[in-house]
Amino acid sequence: MKTGFTLTGKSGAHRAAADLLVAGVNAGDSKRIAELDRRLGGAASRGIEKTSARLGSCFVVDTMGRLPARAVAVAGLGEKKNFSAPGDCFKAASAAVRAAGGGGLKKVVLDFPGLSSTAAGVRALLEGALLGAYRFSKYKGGGKPEDGPDAPERIAVASSISSAAFKDASRLALATAEGVRLCRNLVNEPPMSLTPAALAEAAERMCAEEGLECAVIAPEEMEKRGMGGLLAVGGGSANPPRLIHMKYRPSPAGRARKVAIVGKGITFDSGGLSLKPADSMRNMKMDMAGAAAVIGAMKAVCAVRPRAEVHGIVASAENMTGPAAYRPDDIVTPMNGKTVEIVNTDAEGRVVLADALSYAVELGAREIVDLATLTGACVVALGGNTAGVMGNSPEVVKNILRSAASAGEAMWELPLSEDLGKDIESDFADIKNAGGRAGGAITAALFLEHFVSATPWAHIDIAGPAYREKGGDWHPVGATGFGVRTVLDYLSRK
């Protein structure tokens, strides 16, 4: 991504020459753009009236030469009392660039008085502007990507922060946006291209570029380590499973705290022998969105520079129906030795995560956070925009929710109700891999808890917000990159 950044004064943005001037406005605060409105013959206030300035709304007007900027986007910020910066700054800036057509913009000026008075607010605005024009066009035009960039060439922010603070905010915003873009690109790849091996190769390339360590464990080594979960789920596919281990070491290392970020990487989920209906199989390329979020976050971790030693761990497999596919009634033994009765091969994500979580414990991780498109039950409970968070550590869960609020990624805590544990009790093994319909998101998390030992842990079920069949105000069709910005905020506080 080749984008330059400029810091301008906190006032007079309407004098800036640009392809697009974005003016953020709270509901009922049309006075803030009075000068713009006067020069545009009342068009800005009419736009506010039309959209009610709700968060994510945007009204774009051609200035017809009345201003140095070619177009003005009036970006709604919603009610001031409900505004949550910097997360909402990200949404507003992303929505504005998206509404203005994004990719053809050479210069964008962001004018958000008050909201751009802190480095965190500026960083969020820049991240939104960088990602608002995102599109996945790799396979358009007979496999030749569409011409033109998918981010503005230059972004200027009207702000009073120091040049040093702006430089740092710009650096972090660019790295974060690149991490989110990588996540989105990986999820949007067709499953014929993104196999477990291809996902591992992408992680290795990223690590080589960013100076991170990377190790990939293939089936032969999995056998030696007793990774029965990955081997079972991947057994039905012609594309063997992989476990990917990426490592960031802080400098100086000292006695850095070890944090493991774990991702579910099912590159395609047919349901296995418990075959999904055809409609439910559609878009199952996104079942590795948790893994993509981990890889995307690791891409930016060197820019964030957490004091913690960070381990990004991905358990990747295809869940297919080949002759060696695992079956209902099989008993599988993941890495920590607990036996799992398979009652539904479509509950495969938790089975591969059993190995990845056990691997993180064996590494000596002091905290574990996993991201997974794990259950439809979580989507039923919370809808398509909100992730569910559960865990054995109130502190880790609280910190994840705080970072999610800062990033503007909706998450909600669900109770890890121990009384539901009886639903995954097995007559033939230590546990079974699925319970009943009731509390399905919780019983899935209770299953995972069996593989984290006593390590403080939080599980984020991103089945709803990871992927969109229709674009929204501030996110594109397809992969959203959900989770990357929350994880980076979480790590930055370590």
FENKANOR-V84105 format. One record per helix or strand of 2 or more residues. SS is the DSSP state (helix for helix, strand for strand). FROM is the first residue (numbers start at 1). TO is the last residue. If there is no record, write none. Layout:
BEGIN
{{SS FROM TO} {SS FROM TO}}
END
This chain:
BEGIN
{{strand 4 8} {helix 13 15} {strand 20 25} {helix 30 39} {helix 43 51} {strand 58 62} {strand 71 76} {helix 80 82} {helix 87 99} {strand 107 111} {helix 119 131} {helix 140 143} {strand 154 158} {helix 163 188} {helix 196 210} {strand 213 217} {helix 219 225} {helix 228 234} {strand 242 248} {strand 258 269} {helix 278 281} {helix 284 304} {strand 309 319} {strand 331 333} {strand 339 341} {helix 349 363} {strand 367 372} {helix 376 382} {strand 387 391} {helix 394 407} {strand 411 413} {helix 418 424} {strand 431 432} {helix 440 449} {strand 456 461} {strand 467 468} {strand 478 479} {helix 484 492}}
END
